[in-house]
Structures are given as structure tokens and as C-alpha cells.
């Protein structure tokens, strides 16, 4: 029972840390025009390779 509780808490903390990391990364890309342009080129380059 204790092991299950510890696993559940660790899993929730990991998901929270992942969401925070994604939010910080998105904010950094949005806030820096050079990073935003690089991200746009990377994403559009992926889709151009399929066409």
C-alpha cells in the first residue's frame, strides 16, 4: 500500500515537472524572436519533407 502511494506521488510530481518544463520552454520560444524563427523553420521543414 505504501509503495503504491509513493509511486502515485512520484508519478504526479513527474507529470507536474514535465508540464512546467513544457510551459517554460514554450514561453522561452515565444519570448525570443530568434528562437521562435528557428522553431518555425524546424517545424515547417518537417512538413516540407513530406510534400
C-alpha positions as CSV (number, residue, x, y, z in Angstrom):
1,X,0.0,0.0,0.0
2,X,2.8,2.4,0.9
3,X,4.7,1.5,-2.3
4,X,1.6,2.3,-4.4
5,X,1.2,5.6,-2.6
6,X,4.8,6.6,-3.2
7,X,4.6,5.5,-6.9
8,X,1.4,7.6,-7.3
9,X,3.0,10.7,-5.8
10,X,6.2,10.4,-7.8
11,X,4.2,9.9,-11.0
12,X,2.2,13.0,-10.3
13,X,5.3,15.0,-9.5
14,X,6.9,13.9,-12.7
15,X,3.9,14.9,-14.7
16,X,3.8,18.3,-13.0
17,X,7.6,18.8,-13.7
18,X,7.0,17.8,-17.3
19,X,4.2,20.3,-17.7
20,X,6.2,23.1,-16.1
21,X,9.2,22.3,-18.4
22,X,6.9,22.5,-21.4
23,X,5.4,25.8,-20.3
24,X,8.8,27.3,-19.6
25,X,10.1,26.1,-23.0
26,X,7.1,27.5,-24.8
27,X,7.5,30.8,-23.0
28,X,11.2,31.0,-23.9
29,X,10.4,30.3,-27.6
30,X,7.6,32.8,-27.7
31,X,9.6,35.5,-25.9
32,X,12.7,35.2,-28.1
33,X,12.1,36.1,-31.8
34,X,15.2,34.2,-32.9
35,X,14.2,31.0,-31.1
36,X,10.7,31.4,-32.5
37,X,12.0,31.7,-36.0
38,X,14.3,28.7,-35.5
39,X,11.4,26.7,-34.1
40,X,9.1,27.7,-37.0
41,X,11.8,26.7,-39.5
42,X,12.3,23.3,-37.8
43,X,8.5,22.6,-37.8
44,X,7.9,23.8,-41.3
45,X,11.0,21.9,-42.6
46,X,9.5,18.7,-41.2
47,X,6.3,19.2,-43.1
48,X,8.0,20.3,-46.3
49,X,9.9,17.0,-46.4
50,X,6.5,15.1,-46.6
51,X,5.3,17.1,-49.6
